[in-house]
Amino acid sequence: MASRNGTDNLEEDVQADLTFKILVLGDSNVGKTCLACRFCENNFVGGGSSRASVPTLGLDFRQRVVTLDGTRIQLQIWDTAGQERYRTLTTAYYRGAMGILVLFDITNETSFNHITSWLENISQNASADVCKVLVGNKCDEEDRRKVPTMRAINLASAFDLLFYETSAKNSVNVEPAFMALVKQMLTKQQHRINRLQSTDKVIHGNMLEKIKKKEAKWCYC
């Protein structure tokens, strides 16, 4: 299949170098499913789609393979339900997540006000070094905007997060938002590998010194 912006559509026989688990979190109706679908399938599930009219109940799962800095990465994107009564179901899915997109709807101030609650939930359940990107969705509905861009930028800055305004409908900033998260995850993974390799060298180095000392101790010249 043809690549899209330096990325590849997922094929059954594709061999990826890495696999990253991404969660898409946020209140109900902020566009989590639409955003994931646009990124993975380059398709918009709104506009009268029967699928879009039914809230995600618990979990939706999509995959896509991307190539970044010469590394092929399989992304497993978990679209979790945002309704309060289902939020407890998402806790188990934090396990193993390396990246999280936290969404709000720019036309819904309540969804923005809940971002701090989502971030607190993440800090309690996800890995301490999980990568996060804040996303304000539905920027195509500027006439209905309730959350000023600067207000969202200030919140993102306070939590040291990248921020993107997206439109799943018009495919605005969807690719950049996801790929910014992937880049963060890849960088952390490379740092983790480098640390392990450094530790491995130190361990082997220390073992070598011990062996040399032991040999010197029993050397009768």
Buried (B, 14 or more C-beta within 10 A) or exposed (E): EEEEEEBBBBEEEEEBEBEBBBBBBBBBBBBBBBBBBBBBEEEBBBEEBEEBEEBBEEBBEBBBBBBBEEBBBBBBBBBBBBBEEBBEBBEEBBEEBBBBBBBBBBBBBEBBEBBEEBBEBBEEBBEEEBBBBBBBBBBBBEEEBBBEEEBBBEBBEEBEBBBBBBBBBEBBBBBBBBBBBBBBBBEBBEEEEEEEEEEEEEEEEEEEEEEEEEEEEEEEE
